[in-house]
């Protein structure tokens, strides 16, 4: 992320990757793996550096946002796993 590249303030919060499977009707997403890091909270001294990774509140927030995106796209939601 480059400072000033976005029209509104933002910070890194979540990375998301997905697994694919080639099927007869074409490729399909089989699962999602997300990981969160609250770097901004650490940088503002609101949490310690050991508390940044995959906090339950951040994971819950990320899952809700991903579910909303899939709903908007009209695509069934694949299972989500939390990665390291």
C-alpha positions in Angstrom: 0.0 0.0 0.0 1.3 3.4 -1.0 0.5 6.4 1.1 -1.9 8.7 -0.8 -2.8 6.1 -3.3 -6.4 5.7 -2.0 -9.1 8.3 -1.9 -9.9 7.5 1.8 -7.7 6.6 4.7 -7.1 2.9 4.9 -4.8 0.4 6.5 -3.8 -3.3 5.8 -6.1 -5.6 7.7 -6.7 -8.9 5.9 -5.1 -11.2 3.3 -7.3 -13.7 1.6 -6.4 -16.5 -0.8 -8.5 -19.2 -2.3 -8.1 -22.8 -3.4 -9.3 -23.8 -6.9 -10.5 -27.0 -8.4 -10.9 -27.7 -12.1 -14.3 -29.2 -12.7 -16.1 -30.3 -15.8 -18.0 -27.0 -16.0 -14.8 -24.9 -15.3 -12.7 -23.9 -12.4 -14.4 -23.4 -9.0 -13.3 -21.9 -5.7 -13.2 -24.7 -3.1 -12.2 -22.9 0.0 -10.8 -19.6 1.3 -7.9 -19.0 3.7 -7.8 -15.6 5.5 -5.2 -14.1 7.8 -5.5 -10.8 9.7 -2.9 -8.4 11.2 -3.8 -5.3 13.2 -0.6 -3.4 12.3 -2.3 0.0 12.7 -3.4 -0.8 16.3 0.1 -1.9 17.1 1.6 1.3 15.5 -0.8 3.4 17.5 0.3 1.6 20.7 -3.2 0.3 21.3 -2.1 -3.4 21.4 1.3 -5.0 21.7 3.2 -6.5 18.8 2.3 -10.0 20.0 -1.4 -9.3 19.7 -1.7 -8.3 16.1 -2.2 -11.6 14.3 -5.6 -13.2 13.8 -7.4 -11.5 16.7 -10.9 -13.0 17.0 -12.6 -9.6 16.5 -10.6 -9.1 13.3 -11.2 -12.6 12.0 -15.0 -12.2 12.7 -15.0 -8.8 10.9 -13.1 -10.2 7.9 -15.4 -13.3 7.6 -18.5 -11.0 7.6 -17.0 -8.7 4.9 -16.0 -11.7 2.7 -19.5 -13.2 3.1 -21.0 -9.9 2.1 -18.9 -9.8 -1.0 -19.9 -13.3 -2.0 -23.5 -12.4 -1.4 -23.3 -9.3 -3.6 -21.8 -11.4 -6.3 -24.5 -14.0 -6.0 -21.9 -16.8 -5.6 -22.2 -19.5 -2.9 -19.8 -18.9 0.0 -17.1 -21.5 0.3 -15.7 -22.6 3.7 -13.3 -20.2 5.3 -10.2 -21.4 7.3 -7.9 -19.1 9.3 -4.3 -19.3 8.2 -1.1 -18.7 10.0 
